[in-house]
Amino acid sequence: MTPIDLAPFANHWETALPGLVIAVTAMVVMLADVFVKGPDRDGLAVFGITGLAVSIGTACWLWQSGDEAGGFQNTLRGDHYALFFAVLIAAGAAFTLL
């Protein structure tokens, strides 16, 4: 039996990093929302904005790296066009949380 080579699927996983940061932040906020009651919920918005800022930072880091690599066999692209919209959507979500 021939083993499956997973290396082509895992190359350039960092192209998904801005989206992964937002997804993990959202899951943590939703989980914490179940347990936090009263006025302490304001901290969840701050945590959400922080996660979105980190996502914008990772998109800017990918922009500066100069690699326009495709991740997961070119399913995701890390070009400037995609990163611009990642920053735009994250900034819009941050303004929504304000």
All heavy atoms as an XYZ file, in Angstrom:
724
protein
N       0.850     -1.174      0.000
C       0.000      0.000      0.000
C       0.892      1.232      0.000
O       1.788      1.369      0.817
C      -0.883     -0.017      1.234
C      -1.950      0.985      1.196
S      -3.229      0.412      2.330
C      -3.783      1.917      2.938
N       0.622      2.149     -0.897
C       1.427      3.354     -1.028
C       0.919      4.430     -0.072
O      -0.278      4.726     -0.051
C       1.330      3.890     -2.477
O       1.665      2.844     -3.367
C       2.249      5.062     -2.665
N       1.818      5.030      0.729
C       1.359      6.085      1.637
C       1.000      7.356      0.862
O       1.554      7.642     -0.191
C       2.564      6.324      2.551
C       3.730      5.842      1.770
C       3.230      4.730      0.888
N       0.088      8.095      1.400
C      -0.343      9.340      0.781
C       0.607     10.450      1.196
O       0.890     10.632      2.384
C      -1.780      9.687      1.197
C      -2.743      8.616      0.718
C      -2.185     11.047      0.657
C      -4.152      8.807      1.224
N       1.097     11.199      0.233
C       1.990     12.316      0.508
C       1.149     13.569      0.755
O       0.518     14.102     -0.162
C       2.934     12.534     -0.676
C       3.949     13.619     -0.403
O       4.213     13.910      0.778
O       4.490     14.166     -1.383
N       1.129     14.024      2.008
C       0.314     15.177      2.371
C       1.063     16.501      2.264
O       0.485     17.556      2.509
C      -0.212     15.010      3.796
C      -1.151     13.835      4.016
C      -1.551     13.738      5.469
C      -2.371     13.961      3.136
N       2.329     16.466      1.904
C       3.125     17.694      1.834
C       2.556     18.716      0.850
O       2.537     19.908      1.171
C       4.570     17.360      1.496
N       2.083     18.338     -0.326
C       1.533     19.366     -1.226
C       0.302     20.070     -0.658
O       0.030     21.209     -0.996
C       1.155     18.597     -2.492
C       1.968     17.363     -2.454
C       2.169     17.047     -1.001
N      -0.430     19.399      0.211
C      -1.620     20.014      0.785
C      -1.281     20.968      1.926
O      -2.046     21.867      2.229
C      -2.579     18.935      1.300
C      -3.090     18.043      0.217
C      -2.577     16.772      0.064
C      -4.059     18.480     -0.654
C      -3.048     15.945     -0.937
C      -4.533     17.663     -1.661
C      -4.023     16.385     -1.800
N      -0.154     20.746      2.568
C       0.208     21.545      3.736
C       1.160     22.688      3.412
O       1.460     23.490      4.277
C       0.842     20.643      4.792
N       1.617     22.785      2.170
C       2.522     23.873      1.801
C       1.809     25.212      1.841
O       0.667     25.333      1.430
C       3.083     23.647      0.399
C       4.145     22.576      0.388
O       4.714     22.222      1.413
N       4.407     22.040     -0.793
N       2.511     26.187      2.341
C       2.031     27.576      2.400
C       0.704     27.693      3.143
O      -0.205     28.391      2.703
C       1.926     28.172      0.999
C       3.225     28.184      0.263
N       4.270     28.990      0.645
C       3.655     27.497     -0.813
C       5.292     28.788     -0.161
N       4.944     27.877     -1.062
N       0.602     27.058      4.285
C      -0.608     27.149      5.097
C      -0.797     28.558      5.655
O      -1.902     28.930      6.054
C      -0.570     26.136      6.242
C       0.575     26.382      7.179
C       1.822     25.855      7.097
C       0.585     27.245      8.309
N       2.611     26.337      8.104
C       1.880     27.197      8.872
C      -0.370     28.054      8.908
C       2.235     27.933      9.998
C      -0.009     28.786     10.031
C       1.278     28.711     10.557
N       0.262     29.364      5.657
C       0.151     30.708      6.230
C      -0.766     31.608      5.407
O      -1.197     32.656      5.904
C       1.528     31.350      6.395
C       2.275     31.587      5.111
C       3.132     30.409      4.686
O       3.111     29.353      5.333
O       3.821     30.546      3.671
N      -1.107     31.224      4.187
C      -2.064     32.026      3.425
C      -3.441     32.024      4.084
O      -4.221     32.947      3.884
C      -2.190     31.513      1.987
O      -2.564     30.144      2.002
C      -0.899     31.684      1.239
N      -3.730     31.019      4.880
C      -5.005     30.937      5.588
C      -4.949     31.583      6.960
O      -5.955     31.604      7.665
C      -5.427     29.477      5.734
N      -3.812     32.124      7.356
C      -3.635     32.618      8.722
C      -4.592     33.743      9.112
O      -5.155     33.696     10.212
C      -2.177     33.032      8.932
C      -1.699     33.174     10.364
C      -1.948     31.905     11.147
C      -0.225     33.514     10.397
N      -4.837     34.770      8.285
C      -5.800     35.797      8.719
C      -7.190     35.228      8.994
O      -7.831     35.580      9.987
C      -5.825     36.779      7.542
C      -4.516     36.613      6.874
C      -4.176     35.159      7.026
N      -7.651     34.334      8.150
C      -8.954     33.717      8.376
C      -8.976     32.799      9.580
O      -9.965     32.737     10.318
N      -7.874     32.081      9.804
C      -7.795     31.204     10.979
C      -7.803     32.009     12.276
O      -8.431     31.600     13.263
C      -6.535     30.345     10.908
C      -6.519     29.257      9.844
C      -5.149     28.579      9.790
C      -7.599     28.237     10.123
N      -7.129     33.138     12.283
C      -7.110     33.989     13.483
C      -8.515     34.483     13.793
O      -8.957     34.451     14.948
C      -6.122     35.165     13.311
C      -6.285     36.187     14.407
C      -4.697     34.655     13.270
N      -9.235     34.915     12.772
C     -10.604     35.393     12.985
C     -11.501     34.254     13.463
O     -12.317     34.427     14.370
C     -11.159     36.035     11.701
C     -10.443     37.354     11.431
C     -12.662     36.264     11.802
C     -10.819     38.005     10.133
N     -11.363     33.069     12.883
C     -12.206     31.937     13.269
C     -11.945     31.512     14.711
O     -12.890     31.263     15.472
C     -11.967     30.766     12.320
N     -10.676     31.450     15.102
C     -10.352     31.056     16.485
C     -10.835     32.114     17.466
O     -11.397     31.784     18.521
C      -8.840     30.795     16.629
C      -8.432     30.656     18.073
C      -8.446     29.553     15.845
N     -10.652     33.386     17.127
C     -11.130     34.457     18.001
C     -12.644     34.394     18.162
O     -13.160     34.540     19.279
C     -10.716     35.826     17.445
O      -9.304     35.879     17.322
C     -11.183     36.948     18.338
N     -13.353     34.168     17.081
C     -14.816     34.087     17.149
C     -15.268     32.904     18.003
O     -16.213     33.027     18.792
C     -15.397     33.976     15.740
N     -14.588     31.765     17.868
C     -14.968     30.603     18.683
C     -14.713     30.841     20.167
O     -15.524     30.462     21.016
C     -14.226     29.361     18.200
C     -14.768     28.822     16.908
S     -14.023     27.267     16.450
C     -12.816     27.833     15.271
N     -13.601     31.498     20.490
C     -13.299     31.795     21.893
C     -14.323     32.784     22.455
O     -14.799     32.619     23.589
C     -11.856     32.343     22.036
C     -11.617     32.910     23.420
C     -10.853     31.244     21.727
N     -14.695     33.793     21.676
C     -15.684     34.768     22.139
C     -17.043     34.105     22.350
O     -17.714     34.358     23.355
C     -15.782     35.954     21.150
C     -17.002     36.807     21.435
C     -14.531     36.804     21.222
N     -17.450     33.238     21.428
C     -18.743     32.559     21.592
C     -18.739     31.618     22.790
O     -19.738     31.515     23.518
C     -19.106     31.798     20.322
C     -19.523     32.700     19.193
S     -20.174     31.827     17.759
C     -18.699     31.064     17.111
N     -17.618     30.948     23.021
C     -17.533     30.055     24.171
C     -17.527     30.848     25.470
O     -18.187     30.475     26.442
C     -16.270     29.193     24.070
C     -16.087     28.144     25.150
C     -17.191     27.096     25.050
C     -14.735     27.493     25.036
N     -16.802     31.951     25.498
C     -16.755     32.775     26.704
C     -18.091     33.457     26.963
O     -18.451     33.709     28.122
C     -15.645     33.816     26.592
N     -18.845     33.752     25.923
C     -20.142     34.406     26.073
C     -21.128     33.538     26.849
O     -22.024     34.051     27.520
C     -20.706     34.749     24.698
C     -21.947     35.598     24.788
O     -21.957     36.556     25.591
O     -22.913     35.310     24.041
N     -20.938     32.238     26.767
C     -21.819     31.329     27.503
C     -21.604     31.467     29.013
O     -22.548     31.404     29.798
C     -21.569     29.870     27.054
C     -22.322     28.888     27.923
C     -21.946     29.698     25.602
N     -20.360     31.703     29.420
C     -20.029     31.697     30.837
C     -19.985     33.077     31.472
O     -20.115     33.191     32.688
C     -18.677     31.010     31.044
C     -18.676     29.580     30.582
C     -17.976     29.203     29.447
C     -19.403     28.619     31.252
C     -17.977     27.904     29.007
C     -19.427     27.310     30.821
C     -18.716     26.945     29.696
N     -19.813     34.121     30.697
C     -19.685     35.474     31.240
C     -21.062     36.104     31.306
O     -21.816     36.097     30.349
C     -18.736     36.326     30.362
C     -18.680     37.745     30.866
C     -17.353     35.716     30.335
N     -21.388     36.666     32.455
C     -22.692     37.306     32.654
C     -22.502     38.761     33.060
O     -21.472     39.159     33.587
C     -23.474     36.580     33.768
C     -23.701     35.115     33.509
C     -24.655     34.917     32.363
C     -24.886     33.418     32.174
N     -25.276     33.076     30.860
N     -23.515     39.560     32.838
C     -23.543     40.939     33.305
C     -22.636     41.876     32.520
O     -22.375     41.679     31.337
N     -22.150     42.902     33.214
C     -21.358     43.930     32.522
C     -19.959     43.460     32.123
O     -19.245     44.179     31.429
C     -21.267     45.059     33.545
C     -21.450     44.403     34.860
C     -22.371     43.241     34.622
N     -19.571     42.278     32.523
C     -18.258     41.759     32.141
C     -18.197     41.382     30.658
O     -17.121     41.106     30.134
C     -17.895     40.530     32.979
C     -17.698     40.876     34.444
O     -17.363     42.041     34.722
O     -17.872     39.985     35.287
N     -19.338     41.385     29.995
C     -19.370     41.032     28.574
C     -18.694     42.077     27.696
O     -18.399     41.804     26.544
C     -20.803     40.845     28.107
C     -21.401     39.554     28.562
C     -22.747     39.368     27.942
N     -23.125     37.972     28.048
C     -24.312     37.527     27.722
N     -25.217     38.362     27.260
N     -24.602     36.259     27.835
N     -18.462     43.275     28.218
C     -17.788     44.305     27.423
C     -16.376     43.877     27.056
O     -15.855     44.284     26.020
C     -17.743     45.624     28.186
C     -19.128     46.223     28.383
O     -20.039     45.844     27.621
O     -19.292     47.057     29.292
N     -15.762     43.067     27.881
C     -14.427     42.572     27.594
C     -14.384     41.668     26.376
O     -13.355     41.549     25.715
N     -15.513     41.034     26.056
C     -15.562     40.165     24.883
C     -15.426     40.971     23.593
O     -14.797     40.522     22.637
C     -16.863     39.362     24.874
C     -17.037     38.369     26.022
C     -18.391     37.691     25.923
C     -15.919     37.352     26.016
N     -16.014     42.167     23.584
C     -15.875     43.025     22.404
C     -14.424     43.462     22.234
O     -13.906     43.505     21.113
C     -16.785     44.237     22.518
N     -13.777     43.762     23.343
C     -12.364     44.156     23.287
C     -11.523     42.990     22.777
O     -10.621     43.173     21.947
C     -11.873     44.628     24.674
C     -10.378     44.870     24.668
C     -12.619     45.870     25.099
N     -11.812     41.788     23.238
C     -11.088     40.612     22.771
C     -11.339     40.376     21.287
O     -10.426     40.017     20.542
C     -11.486     39.379     23.587
C     -10.700     38.159     23.243
C      -9.390     38.033     23.649
C     -11.258     37.141     22.494
C      -8.646     36.906     23.323
C     -10.539     36.015     22.158
C      -9.226     35.907     22.579
N     -12.567     40.578     20.841
C     -12.885     40.420     19.426
C     -12.158     41.431     18.558
O     -11.630     41.091     17.492
N     -12.109     42.680     19.004
C     -11.384     43.710     18.254
C      -9.894     43.403     18.238
O      -9.222     43.597     17.215
C     -11.674     45.100     18.855
C     -13.138     45.470     18.592
C     -10.750     46.157     18.275
C     -13.598     46.703     19.320
N      -9.371     42.888     19.337
C      -7.958     42.509     19.380
C      -7.666     41.386     18.385
O      -6.651     41.415     17.680
C      -7.563     42.078     20.800
O      -7.866     43.137     21.713
C      -6.094     41.735     20.885
N      -8.546     40.405     18.318
C      -8.370     39.317     17.354
C      -8.421     39.806     15.917
O      -7.651     39.356     15.063
N      -9.305     40.757     15.644
C      -9.381     41.319     14.295
C      -8.128     42.132     13.978
O      -7.642     42.118     12.850
C     -10.638     42.171     14.156
C     -11.946     41.376     14.140
C     -13.133     42.310     14.303
C     -12.067     40.570     12.867
N      -7.594     42.836     14.981
C      -6.352     43.590     14.773
C      -5.181     42.647     14.494
O      -4.326     42.938     13.647
C      -6.064     44.472     15.984
N      -5.149     41.518     15.191
C      -4.100     40.524     14.933
C      -4.249     39.963     13.524
O      -3.257     39.745     12.812
C      -4.142     39.406     16.004
C      -3.250     38.240     15.615
C      -3.741     39.961     17.352
N      -5.486     39.753     13.095
C      -5.720     39.262     11.737
C      -5.247     40.282     10.694
O      -4.638     39.908      9.686
C      -7.207     38.972     11.545
O      -7.465     38.620     10.225
N      -5.510     41.554     10.923
C      -5.020     42.591     10.019
C      -3.497     42.613     10.023
O      -2.861     42.759      8.979
C      -5.612     43.961     10.413
C      -7.106     43.994     10.100
C      -4.887     45.102      9.695
C      -7.825     45.211     10.633
N      -2.906     42.410     11.200
C      -1.449     42.355     11.286
C      -0.854     41.190     10.515
O       0.168     41.337      9.840
N      -1.502     40.038     10.576
C      -0.988     38.890      9.826
C      -1.149     39.103      8.321
O      -0.288     38.699      7.539
C      -1.680     37.584     10.239
O      -3.092     37.703     10.046
C      -1.389     37.230     11.680
N      -2.239     39.767      7.914
C      -2.414     40.059      6.489
C      -1.349     41.045      6.010
O      -0.802     40.891      4.911
C      -3.819     40.612      6.235
N      -1.032     42.043      6.836
C       0.034     42.987      6.476
C       1.387     42.290      6.437
O       2.228     42.605      5.588
C       0.052     44.153      7.456
S      -1.387     45.219      7.315
N       1.607     41.338      7.336
C       2.854     40.572      7.329
C       2.978     39.753      6.046
O       4.048     39.688      5.433
C       2.911     39.673      8.555
C       4.026     38.698      8.540
C       5.360     38.958      8.661
C       3.913     37.279      8.370
N       6.071     37.786      8.580
C       5.214     36.746      8.409
C       2.833     36.422      8.203
C       5.449     35.393      8.275
C       3.082     35.077      8.074
C       4.372     34.579      8.112
N       1.868     39.139      5.632
C       1.884     38.384      4.380
C       2.100     39.315      3.184
O       2.754     38.948      2.213
C       0.582     37.606      4.214
C       0.425     36.381      5.110
C      -0.992     35.838      5.007
C       1.430     35.320      4.743
N       1.547     40.519      3.253
C       1.723     41.497      2.178
C       3.195     41.875      2.053
O       3.736     41.962      0.957
C       0.883     42.732      2.474
C       0.856     43.759      1.383
C       1.914     44.468      0.899
C      -0.279     44.180      0.649
N       1.493     45.318     -0.080
C       0.151     45.166     -0.259
C      -1.626     43.849      0.684
C      -0.713     45.808     -1.127
C      -2.480     44.492     -0.181
C      -2.031     45.448     -1.066
N       3.852     42.115      3.211
C       5.250     42.531      3.209
C       6.198     41.404      2.817
O       7.307     41.669      2.359
C       5.647     43.069      4.589
C       4.954     44.339      4.976
C       5.301     45.498      4.058
O       6.404     45.575      3.546
N       4.351     46.385      3.848
N       5.776     40.174      3.014
C       6.666     39.059      2.690
C       6.921     38.944      1.195
O       7.934     38.375      0.780
C       6.105     37.747      3.236
O       4.976     37.348      2.497
N       6.015     39.460      0.388
C       6.220     39.463     -1.052
C       5.871     38.164     -1.742
O       5.825     38.102     -2.959
N       5.639     37.104     -0.992
C       5.252     35.830     -1.595
C       3.801     35.893     -2.030
O       2.931     36.259     -1.259
C       5.408     34.686     -0.593
C       6.793     34.109     -0.589
O       7.538     34.387     -1.523
O       7.121     33.384      0.370
N       3.559     35.555     -3.244
C       2.183     35.424     -3.710
C       1.880     33.949     -3.877
O       1.431     33.492     -4.925
C       1.970     36.213     -4.995
C       2.081     37.704     -4.781
C       1.620     38.511     -5.967
O       1.165     37.921     -6.956
O       1.733     39.729     -5.886
N       2.157     33.219     -2.825
C       2.033     31.765     -2.866
C       0.581     31.351     -2.700
O      -0.223     32.038     -2.084
C       2.875     31.143     -1.760
N       0.288     30.214     -3.248
C      -1.030     29.623     -3.076
C      -0.944     28.507     -2.054
O      -0.004     27.720     -2.043
N      -1.893     28.461     -1.189
C      -1.914     27.423     -0.173
C      -2.926     26.349     -0.505
O      -3.908     26.590     -1.210
N      -2.683     25.173      0.013
C      -3.574     24.034     -0.161
C      -3.817     23.762     -1.646
O      -4.952     23.738     -2.112
C      -4.885     24.243      0.590
C      -4.700     24.506      2.049
C      -4.781     25.791      2.557
C      -4.401     23.477      2.915
C      -4.589     26.035      3.897
C      -4.206     23.716      4.259
C      -4.298     24.998      4.749
N      -2.713     23.603     -2.373
C      -2.706     23.356     -3.820
C      -3.471     24.443     -4.573
O      -4.336     24.183     -5.398
C      -3.251     21.974     -4.138
C      -2.339     20.863     -3.701
C      -2.750     19.529     -4.262
O      -3.910     19.295     -4.580
N      -1.788     18.639     -4.377
N      -3.141     25.687     -4.259
C      -3.695     26.894     -4.888
C      -5.188     27.074     -4.680
O      -5.837     27.783     -5.449
C      -3.359     26.943     -6.372
C      -1.901     27.217     -6.608
O      -1.271     27.910     -5.811
N      -1.356     26.689     -7.681
N      -5.743     26.451     -3.652
C      -7.128     26.716     -3.307
C      -7.252     28.108     -2.703
O      -8.224     28.817     -2.954
C      -7.645     25.665     -2.312
O      -7.493     24.380     -2.899
C      -9.091     25.897     -1.980
N      -6.275     28.497     -1.899
C      -6.212     29.841     -1.330
C      -5.055     30.583     -1.957
O      -3.978     30.025     -2.140
C      -5.999     29.772      0.190
C      -7.099     29.130      1.005
C      -6.671     29.047      2.461
C      -8.371     29.927      0.887
N      -5.258     31.839     -2.264
C      -4.198     32.657     -2.832
C      -3.821     33.737     -1.831
O      -4.679     34.327     -1.191
C      -4.645     33.323     -4.137
C      -4.945     32.375     -5.247
C      -3.751     31.606     -5.729
N      -2.703     32.508     -6.198
C      -1.454     32.129     -6.397
N      -1.097     30.900     -6.164
N      -0.562     32.981     -6.818
N      -2.525     33.996     -1.728
C      -2.025     35.025     -0.825
C      -1.520     36.237     -1.575
O      -0.534     36.840     -1.170
N      -2.202     36.605     -2.665
C      -1.764     37.766     -3.427
C      -2.298     39.043     -2.788
O      -3.073     39.015     -1.837
C      -2.188     37.651     -4.889
C      -3.686     37.475     -5.059
O      -4.387     37.372     -4.054
O      -4.146     37.434     -6.218
N      -1.870     40.176     -3.324
C      -2.240     41.454     -2.718
C      -3.732     41.740     -2.821
O      -4.301     42.394     -1.952
C      -1.431     42.583     -3.368
C       0.017     42.531     -3.010
N       0.933     43.403     -3.522
C       0.723     41.722     -2.192
C       2.123     43.139     -3.040
N       2.017     42.105     -2.237
N      -4.361     41.250     -3.853
C      -5.801     41.439     -4.015
C      -6.567     40.752     -2.874
O      -7.444     41.354     -2.246
C      -6.233     40.880     -5.372
C      -7.680     41.092     -5.719
C      -8.131     42.322     -6.164
C      -8.591     40.044     -5.625
C      -9.458     42.508     -6.499
C      -9.914     40.220     -5.958
C     -10.348     41.457     -6.397
O     -11.656     41.635     -6.727
N      -6.239     39.513     -2.594
C      -6.912     38.766     -1.531
C      -6.604     39.357     -0.163
O      -7.484     39.445      0.699
C      -6.496     37.303     -1.576
N      -5.357     39.779      0.033
C      -4.986     40.344      1.334
C      -5.657     41.698      1.567
O      -6.012     42.030      2.698
C      -3.467     40.472      1.433
C      -2.720     39.142      1.448
C      -1.219     39.385      1.389
C      -3.092     38.328      2.672
N      -5.838     42.478      0.506
C      -6.544     43.745      0.643
C      -7.960     43.518      1.148
O      -8.431     44.210      2.053
C      -6.574     44.497     -0.695
C      -7.496     45.673     -0.696
C      -7.144     46.849     -0.052
C      -8.735     45.608     -1.324
C      -8.005     47.939     -0.042
C      -9.595     46.685     -1.321
C      -9.228     47.855     -0.675
N      -8.647     42.550      0.578
C     -10.015     42.293      1.009
C     -10.063     41.648      2.390
O     -11.036     41.844      3.128
C     -10.771     41.478     -0.033
C     -11.273     42.335     -1.154
C     -10.608     42.372     -2.364
C     -12.372     43.144     -0.981
C     -11.051     43.179     -3.380
C     -12.824     43.966     -1.998
C     -12.161     43.985     -3.203
N      -9.047     40.901      2.771
C      -8.981     40.370      4.137
C      -8.881     41.514      5.139
O      -9.557     41.510      6.179
C      -7.801     39.420      4.285
N      -8.049     42.506      4.821
C      -7.911     43.678      5.702
C      -9.205     44.483      5.699
O      -9.672     44.933      6.756
C      -6.711     44.542      5.263
C      -6.701     45.877      5.975
C      -5.410     43.803      5.513
N      -9.814     44.675      4.548
C     -11.041     45.459      4.445
C     -12.182     44.827      5.243
O     -12.891     45.519      5.987
C     -11.431     45.598      2.974
C     -12.605     46.519      2.672
C     -12.218     47.963      2.936
C     -13.042     46.344      1.228
N     -12.348     43.535      5.122
C     -13.429     42.845      5.838
C     -13.163     42.835      7.341
O     -14.077     43.039      8.152
C     -13.622     41.430      5.276
C     -14.207     41.524      3.868
C     -14.510     40.580      6.171
C     -14.212     40.231      3.103
N     -11.908     42.615      7.747
C     -11.583     42.626      9.175
C     -11.771     44.019      9.766
O     -12.260     44.166     10.894
C     -10.158     42.138      9.397
N     -11.410     45.064      9.023
C     -11.603     46.431      9.515
C     -13.093     46.750      9.627
O     -13.532     47.388     10.602
C     -10.908     47.425      8.603
N     -13.881     46.307      8.663
C     -15.328     46.516      8.743
C     -15.938     45.792      9.925
O     -16.828     46.321     10.598
N     -15.477     44.599     10.206
C     -15.982     43.857     11.369
C     -15.557     44.544     12.667
O     -16.326     44.586     13.640
C     -15.461     42.430     11.342
N     -14.347     45.109     12.692
C     -13.900     45.830     13.903
C     -14.756     47.068     14.137
O     -15.116     47.356     15.286
C     -12.426     46.207     13.767
N     -15.086     47.791     13.073
C     -15.960     48.963     13.234
C     -17.359     48.540     13.683
O     -18.036     49.275     14.408
C     -16.037     49.769     11.946
C     -14.828     50.618     11.704
C     -14.128     50.537     10.511
C     -14.357     51.499     12.681
C     -13.019     51.308     10.283
C     -13.240     52.270     12.464
C     -12.549     52.189     11.269
N     -17.801     47.370     13.266
C     -19.096     46.864     13.712
C     -19.084     46.565     15.211
O     -20.055     46.836     15.919
C     -19.465     45.592     12.927
O     -19.499     45.907     11.533
C     -20.814     45.058     13.344
N     -17.970     46.033     15.699
C     -17.868     45.716     17.121
C     -17.749     46.956     17.995
O     -18.062     46.902     19.186
C     -16.667     44.806     17.389
C     -16.820     43.364     16.932
C     -15.542     42.593     17.173
C     -17.980     42.700     17.652
N     -17.290     48.052     17.414
C     -17.197     49.293     18.199
C     -18.584     49.762     18.561
O     -18.868     50.311     19.540
C     -16.460     50.370     17.410
C     -14.949     50.158     17.271
C     -14.372     51.260     16.388
C     -14.267     50.190     18.617
